[in-house]
């Protein structure tokens, strides 16, 4: 997972598939999209410069992109648990997290749920 750009892949997180993509290499940086947007919402013009120094991870929230919705109600706390589970499933150490709109609330939940991550 150190290529400049990689296609979307699926990984199991908490018994459910989560779609993600990895770009670059270096210190992990997780980009969390806003309400209703998949990880592909982050433009290459942003990802490419970041990927020169970071392992940039994007992912699709439940019910967006290639990640199925499931039957559980959506909440920013649930999305945060998914994001933290993704970091764990990818065996990544603590990561920088950047969230847009609702993604910022997800990032706050991540910090509250697992400040070590």
N, CA and C atoms as an extended XYZ file, in Angstrom:
351
Properties=species:S:1:pos:R:3:atomname:S:1:resname:S:1:resid:I:1 pbc="F F F"
N         0.810       -1.187        0.000 N   UNK     1
C         0.000        0.000        0.000 CA  UNK     1
C         0.861        1.262        0.000 C   UNK     1
N         1.886        1.281       -0.813 N   UNK     2
C         2.727        2.468       -0.861 CA  UNK     2
C         2.771        3.086       -2.250 C   UNK     2
N         1.873        2.699       -3.126 N   UNK     3
C         1.845        3.298       -4.457 CA  UNK     3
C         1.347        4.736       -4.374 C   UNK     3
N         1.655        5.508       -5.413 N   UNK     4
C         1.205        6.904       -5.443 CA  UNK     4
C        -0.312        6.976       -5.394 C   UNK     4
N        -0.969        6.082       -6.089 N   UNK     5
C        -2.421        6.070       -6.112 CA  UNK     5
C        -2.878        4.633       -6.234 C   UNK     5
N        -3.909        4.285       -5.512 N   UNK     6
C        -4.406        2.921       -5.601 CA  UNK     6
C        -5.913        2.951       -5.800 C   UNK     6
N        -6.425        1.904       -6.451 N   UNK     7
C        -7.878        1.847       -6.633 CA  UNK     7
C        -8.572        1.550       -5.303 C   UNK     7
N        -9.869        1.734       -5.291 N   UNK     8
C       -10.652        1.439       -4.100 CA  UNK     8
C       -10.627       -0.062       -3.853 C   UNK     8
N       -10.418       -0.421       -2.601 N   UNK     9
C       -10.424       -1.811       -2.162 CA  UNK     9
C       -11.452       -1.949       -1.056 C   UNK     9
N       -11.801       -3.192       -0.725 N   UNK    10
C       -12.695       -3.460        0.403 CA  UNK    10
C       -11.919       -4.192        1.484 C   UNK    10
N       -12.208       -3.844        2.735 N   UNK    11
C       -11.618       -4.538        3.873 CA  UNK    11
C       -12.719       -4.700        4.912 C   UNK    11
N       -12.658       -5.786        5.671 N   UNK    12
C       -13.682       -6.012        6.687 CA  UNK    12
C       -13.330       -5.259        7.960 C   UNK    12
N       -14.297       -4.490        8.430 N   UNK    13
C       -14.153       -3.698        9.652 CA  UNK    13
C       -15.390       -3.963       10.509 C   UNK    13
N       -15.193       -4.588       11.649 N   UNK    14
C       -16.328       -4.867       12.533 CA  UNK    14
C       -17.394       -5.722       11.875 C   UNK    14
N       -16.989       -6.637       11.015 N   UNK    15
C       -17.939       -7.536       10.359 CA  UNK    15
C       -18.647       -6.964        9.154 C   UNK    15
N       -18.203       -5.789        8.692 N   UNK    16
C       -18.839       -5.180        7.516 CA  UNK    16
C       -17.748       -4.687        6.578 C   UNK    16
N       -18.022       -4.688        5.261 N   UNK    17
C       -17.025       -4.184        4.315 CA  UNK    17
C       -16.972       -2.656        4.311 C   UNK    17
N       -15.766       -2.140        4.268 N   UNK    18
C       -15.538       -0.699        4.136 CA  UNK    18
C       -14.634       -0.516        2.921 C   UNK    18
N       -15.048        0.362        2.014 N   UNK    19
C       -14.247        0.665        0.825 CA  UNK    19
C       -13.252        1.766        1.184 C   UNK    19
N       -12.015        1.597        0.714 N   UNK    20
C       -10.974        2.570        1.021 CA  UNK    20
C        -9.976        2.634       -0.125 C   UNK    20
N        -9.155        3.672       -0.107 N   UNK    21
C        -8.047        3.798       -1.051 CA  UNK    21
C        -6.862        4.368       -0.296 C   UNK    21
N        -5.676        3.997       -0.731 N   UNK    22
C        -4.435        4.453       -0.111 CA  UNK    22
C        -3.581        5.092       -1.191 C   UNK    22
N        -2.946        6.203       -0.821 N   UNK    23
C        -2.108        6.953       -1.759 CA  UNK    23
C        -0.817        7.331       -1.048 C   UNK    23
N         0.317        7.145       -1.701 N   UNK    24
C         1.588        7.615       -1.175 CA  UNK    24
C         2.170        6.747       -0.088 C   UNK    24
N         3.095        7.340        0.675 N   UNK    25
C         3.788        6.651        1.760 CA  UNK    25
C         4.231        7.687        2.780 C   UNK    25
N         4.366        7.250        4.017 N   UNK    26
C         4.820        8.141        5.073 CA  UNK    26
C         3.896        8.092        6.265 C   UNK    26
N         3.870        9.177        7.016 N   UNK    27
C         3.017        9.276        8.202 CA  UNK    27
C         1.551        9.184        7.767 C   UNK    27
N         0.757        8.307        8.400 N   UNK    28
C        -0.645        8.157        7.990 CA  UNK    28
C        -1.463        9.437        8.174 C   UNK    28
N        -2.302        9.701        7.174 N   UNK    29
C        -3.219       10.835        7.167 CA  UNK    29
C        -4.563       10.314        6.669 C   UNK    29
N        -5.584       10.367        7.505 N   UNK    30
C        -6.920        9.898        7.150 CA  UNK    30
C        -7.777       11.094        6.779 C   UNK    30
N        -8.360       11.058        5.579 N   UNK    31
C        -9.269       12.112        5.128 CA  UNK    31
C       -10.696       11.597        5.278 C   UNK    31
N       -11.509       12.338        6.025 N   UNK    32
C       -12.890       11.927        6.328 CA  UNK    32
C       -13.846       12.865        5.600 C   UNK    32
N       -14.612       12.311        4.682 N   UNK    33
C       -15.532       13.099        3.851 CA  UNK    33
C       -16.747       13.576        4.640 C   UNK    33
N       -17.447       14.522        4.064 N   UNK    34
C       -18.652       15.077        4.659 CA  UNK    34
C       -19.885       14.238        4.381 C   UNK    34
N       -21.021       14.726        4.819 N   UNK    35
C       -22.294       14.017        4.726 CA  UNK    35
C       -22.608       13.572        3.306 C   UNK    35
N       -22.833       12.277        3.162 N   UNK    36
C       -23.278       11.718        1.896 CA  UNK    36
C       -22.210       11.596        0.826 C   UNK    36
N       -20.954       11.894        1.154 N   UNK    37
C       -19.895       11.844        0.152 CA  UNK    37
C       -18.982       10.646        0.373 C   UNK    37
N       -18.563        9.987       -0.707 N   UNK    38
C       -17.595        8.901       -0.592 CA  UNK    38
C       -16.177        9.476       -0.504 C   UNK    38
N       -15.228        8.604       -0.272 N   UNK    39
C       -13.829        9.021       -0.202 CA  UNK    39
C       -13.335        9.667       -1.476 C   UNK    39
N       -13.932        9.333       -2.607 N   UNK    40
C       -13.517        9.898       -3.895 CA  UNK    40
C       -13.816       11.385       -4.014 C   UNK    40
N       -14.506       11.951       -3.032 N   UNK    41
C       -14.807       13.380       -3.059 CA  UNK    41
C       -13.545       14.227       -2.925 C   UNK    41
N       -12.489       13.654       -2.325 N   UNK    42
C       -11.232       14.388       -2.164 CA  UNK    42
C       -10.537       14.448       -3.515 C   UNK    42
N       -10.261       15.640       -4.047 N   UNK    43
C        -9.706       15.762       -5.398 CA  UNK    43
C        -8.227       15.371       -5.464 C   UNK    43
N        -7.811       14.846       -6.607 N   UNK    44
C        -6.395       14.504       -6.793 CA  UNK    44
C        -5.468       15.691       -6.538 C   UNK    44
N        -5.933       16.903       -6.826 N   UNK    45
C        -5.104       18.098       -6.604 CA  UNK    45
C        -4.783       18.295       -5.126 C   UNK    45
N        -5.578       17.728       -4.244 N   UNK    46
C        -5.301       17.764       -2.811 CA  UNK    46
C        -4.501       16.536       -2.393 C   UNK    46
N        -4.936       15.367       -2.852 N   UNK    47
C        -4.317       14.109       -2.416 CA  UNK    47
C        -2.871       13.992       -2.879 C   UNK    47
N        -2.588       14.323       -4.133 N   UNK    48
C        -1.235       14.098       -4.667 CA  UNK    48
C        -0.143       14.831       -3.898 C   UNK    48
N        -0.289       16.120       -3.593 N   UNK    49
C         0.769       16.770       -2.803 CA  UNK    49
C         0.897       16.182       -1.392 C   UNK    49
N        -0.241       15.812       -0.789 N   UNK    50
C        -0.184       15.201        0.533 CA  UNK    50
C         0.503       13.840        0.487 C   UNK    50
N         0.246       13.082       -0.585 N   UNK    51
C         0.812       11.744       -0.731 CA  UNK    51
C         2.321       11.767       -0.957 C   UNK    51
N         2.873       12.917       -1.256 N   UNK    52
C         4.330       13.021       -1.396 CA  UNK    52
C         5.021       12.848       -0.041 C   UNK    52
N         4.284       13.089        1.052 N   UNK    53
C         4.880       13.005        2.395 CA  UNK    53
C         4.092       12.129        3.361 C   UNK    53
N         2.895       11.705        2.945 N   UNK    54
C         2.022       10.956        3.852 CA  UNK    54
C         1.443        9.730        3.162 C   UNK    54
N         1.044        8.771        3.966 N   UNK    55
C         0.215        7.665        3.503 CA  UNK    55
C        -1.215        8.148        3.666 C   UNK    55
N        -1.816        8.588        2.579 N   UNK    56
C        -3.147        9.197        2.616 CA  UNK    56
C        -4.193        8.104        2.428 C   UNK    56
N        -5.117        8.022        3.378 N   UNK    57
C        -6.191        7.028        3.329 CA  UNK    57
C        -7.513        7.765        3.192 C   UNK    57
N        -8.297        7.360        2.211 N   UNK    58
C        -9.665        7.842        2.056 CA  UNK    58
C       -10.586        6.630        2.164 C   UNK    58
N       -11.842        6.865        2.524 N   UNK    59
C       -12.767        5.736        2.645 CA  UNK    59
C       -14.185        6.210        2.397 C   UNK    59
N       -15.043        5.246        2.103 N   UNK    60
C       -16.459        5.518        1.868 CA  UNK    60
C       -17.240        5.230        3.150 C   UNK    60
N       -17.962        6.240        3.644 N   UNK    61
C       -18.854        6.022        4.783 CA  UNK    61
C       -19.911        4.989        4.393 C   UNK    61
N       -20.547        4.418        5.388 N   UNK    62
C       -21.659        3.496        5.135 CA  UNK    62
C       -22.689        4.177        4.232 C   UNK    62
N       -23.120        3.438        3.225 N   UNK    63
C       -24.150        3.950        2.333 CA  UNK    63
C       -23.645        4.913        1.273 C   UNK    63
N       -22.326        5.073        1.145 N   UNK    64
C       -21.768        5.906        0.074 CA  UNK    64
C       -20.751        5.093       -0.708 C   UNK    64
N       -20.534        5.471       -1.947 N   UNK    65
C       -19.533        4.794       -2.768 CA  UNK    65
C       -19.742        3.302       -2.790 C   UNK    65
N       -18.672        2.554       -2.503 N   UNK    66
C       -18.713        1.092       -2.553 CA  UNK    66
C       -18.955        0.449       -1.194 C   UNK    66
N       -19.235        1.244       -0.158 N   UNK    67
C       -19.526        0.688        1.171 CA  UNK    67
C       -21.043        0.569        1.326 C   UNK    67
N       -21.534       -0.663        1.572 N   UNK    68
C       -22.982       -0.828        1.734 CA  UNK    68
C       -23.499       -0.132        2.993 C   UNK    68
N       -24.774        0.212        2.978 N   UNK    69
C       -25.391        0.940        4.091 CA  UNK    69
C       -25.563        0.076        5.335 C   UNK    69
N       -25.989       -1.152        5.191 N   UNK    70
C       -26.302       -1.977        6.345 CA  UNK    70
C       -27.636       -1.573        6.953 C   UNK    70
N       -27.976       -2.171        8.101 N   UNK    71
C       -29.284       -1.912        8.709 CA  UNK    71
C       -29.207       -1.002        9.934 C   UNK    71
N       -28.014       -0.734       10.437 N   UNK    72
C       -27.833        0.127       11.619 CA  UNK    72
C       -28.112        1.585       11.285 C   UNK    72
N       -28.666        2.337       12.222 N   UNK    73
C       -28.821        3.783       11.988 CA  UNK    73
C       -27.449        4.461       11.860 C   UNK    73
N       -27.391        5.471       11.034 N   UNK    74
C       -26.149        6.214       10.850 CA  UNK    74
C       -25.994        7.238       11.968 C   UNK    74
N       -24.766        7.453       12.388 N   UNK    75
C       -24.436        8.538       13.311 CA  UNK    75
C       -22.962        8.861       13.134 C   UNK    75
N       -22.569       10.042       13.543 N   UNK    76
C       -21.145       10.386       13.430 CA  UNK    76
C       -20.305        9.510       14.357 C   UNK    76
N       -20.851        9.084       15.481 N   UNK    77
C       -20.111        8.179       16.374 CA  UNK    77
C       -19.892        6.817       15.707 C   UNK    77
N       -20.893        6.323       14.992 N   UNK    78
C       -20.759        5.051       14.261 CA  UNK    78
C       -19.725        5.200       13.140 C   UNK    78
N       -19.774        6.315       12.408 N   UNK    79
C       -18.790        6.545       11.343 CA  UNK    79
C       -17.382        6.631       11.921 C   UNK    79
N       -17.250        7.212       13.121 N   UNK    80
C       -15.936        7.295       13.774 CA  UNK    80
C       -15.429        5.907       14.137 C   UNK    80
N       -16.309        5.070       14.646 N   UNK    81
C       -15.914        3.692       14.968 CA  UNK    81
C       -15.467        2.968       13.708 C   UNK    81
N       -16.155        3.196       12.587 N   UNK    82
C       -15.741        2.605       11.314 CA  UNK    82
C       -14.342        3.087       10.919 C   UNK    82
N       -14.099        4.390       11.044 N   UNK    83
C       -12.801        4.957       10.667 CA  UNK    83
C       -11.687        4.409       11.549 C   UNK    83
N       -11.937        4.331       12.848 N   UNK    84
C       -10.937        3.765       13.757 CA  UNK    84
C       -10.703        2.287       13.450 C   UNK    84
N       -11.772        1.561       13.157 N   UNK    85
C       -11.639        0.158       12.773 CA  UNK    85
C       -10.851       -0.004       11.491 C   UNK    85
N       -11.022        0.931       10.570 N   UNK    86
C       -10.253        0.894        9.321 CA  UNK    86
C        -8.766        1.063        9.616 C   UNK    86
N        -8.419        2.038       10.445 N   UNK    87
C        -7.008        2.220       10.809 CA  UNK    87
C        -6.447        0.953       11.440 C   UNK    87
N        -7.230        0.333       12.324 N   UNK    88
C        -6.799       -0.914       12.959 CA  UNK    88
C        -6.654       -2.032       11.930 C   UNK    88
N        -7.640       -2.186       11.044 N   UNK    89
C        -7.603       -3.256       10.035 CA  UNK    89
C        -6.413       -3.093        9.087 C   UNK    89
N        -6.019       -1.851        8.837 N   UNK    90
C        -4.865       -1.589        7.982 CA  UNK    90
C        -3.550       -1.645        8.763 C   UNK    90
N        -3.637       -1.915       10.064 N   UNK    91
C        -2.471       -2.001       10.953 CA  UNK    91
C        -1.638       -0.721       10.916 C   UNK    91
N        -2.338        0.411       10.892 N   UNK    92
C        -1.642        1.698       10.879 CA  UNK    92
C        -1.484        2.224       12.302 C   UNK    92
N        -0.374        2.892       12.566 N   UNK    93
C        -0.210        3.521       13.876 CA  UNK    93
C        -1.095        4.764       13.954 C   UNK    93
N        -0.910        5.551       14.968 N   UNK    94
C        -1.674        6.797       15.110 CA  UNK    94
C        -1.596        7.590       13.811 C   UNK    94
N        -2.693        8.241       13.471 N   UNK    95
C        -2.774        8.965       12.203 CA  UNK    95
C        -3.246       10.392       12.431 C   UNK    95
N        -2.823       11.278       11.546 N   UNK    96
C        -3.425       12.601       11.485 CA  UNK    96
C        -4.787       12.413       10.833 C   UNK    96
N        -5.782       13.202       11.244 N   UNK    97
C        -7.132       13.072       10.699 CA  UNK    97
C        -7.623       14.450       10.275 C   UNK    97
N        -8.121       14.518        9.037 N   UNK    98
C        -8.697       15.755        8.509 CA  UNK    98
C       -10.114       15.432        8.065 C   UNK    98
N       -11.070       16.188        8.568 N   UNK    99
C       -12.457       15.963        8.197 CA  UNK    99
C       -13.067       17.204        7.581 C   UNK    99
N       -13.922       16.989        6.598 N   UNK   100
C       -14.658       18.078        5.953 CA  UNK   100
C       -16.106       18.009        6.404 C   UNK   100
N       -16.662       19.120        6.871 N   UNK   101
C       -18.068       19.203        7.268 CA  UNK   101
C       -18.377       18.120        8.301 C   UNK   101
N       -19.284       17.206        8.005 N   UNK   102
C       -19.600       16.132        8.933 CA  UNK   102
C       -18.354       15.333        9.282 C   UNK   102
N       -17.415       15.248        8.359 N   UNK   103
C       -16.164       14.543        8.619 CA  UNK   103
C       -15.398       15.138        9.791 C   UNK   103
N       -15.562       16.439       10.029 N   UNK   104
C       -14.956       17.069       11.199 CA  UNK   104
C       -15.581       16.556       12.491 C   UNK   104
N       -16.880       16.332       12.466 N   UNK   105
C       -17.550       15.769       13.653 CA  UNK   105
C       -17.119       14.314       13.866 C   UNK   105
N       -16.950       13.593       12.762 N   UNK   106
C       -16.448       12.215       12.866 CA  UNK   106
C       -15.049       12.234       13.484 C   UNK   106
N       -14.201       13.156       13.048 N   UNK   107
C       -12.844       13.259       13.594 CA  UNK   107
C       -12.881       13.566       15.096 C   UNK   107
N       -13.819       14.402       15.533 N   UNK   108
C       -13.943       14.690       16.957 CA  UNK   108
C       -14.319       13.436       17.743 C   UNK   108
N       -15.257       12.658       17.204 N   UNK   109
C       -15.624       11.402       17.860 CA  UNK   109
C       -14.437       10.453       17.906 C   UNK   109
N       -13.650       10.413       16.846 N   UNK   110
C       -12.460        9.557       16.831 CA  UNK   110
C       -11.530        9.941       17.983 C   UNK   110
N       -11.313       11.247       18.162 N   UNK   111
C       -10.426       11.718       19.228 CA  UNK   111
C       -10.993       11.378       20.605 C   UNK   111
N       -12.316       11.445       20.745 N   UNK   112
C       -12.931       11.097       22.042 CA  UNK   112
C       -12.900        9.601       22.300 C   UNK   112
N       -13.170        8.800       21.250 N   UNK   113
C       -13.238        7.348       21.423 CA  UNK   113
C       -11.859        6.727       21.599 C   UNK   113
N       -10.872        7.218       20.850 N   UNK   114
C        -9.530        6.615       20.866 CA  UNK   114
C        -8.455        7.692       20.724 C   UNK   114
N        -8.223        8.475       21.755 N   UNK   115
C        -7.231        9.548       21.644 CA  UNK   115
C        -5.830        9.054       21.290 C   UNK   115
N        -5.549        7.778       21.542 N   UNK   116
C        -4.249        7.207       21.203 CA  UNK   116
C        -4.065        7.041       19.694 C   UNK   116
N        -5.146        7.062       18.939 N   UNK   117
C        -5.066        6.823       17.496 CA  UNK   117
C        -4.870        8.113       16.746 C   UNK   117
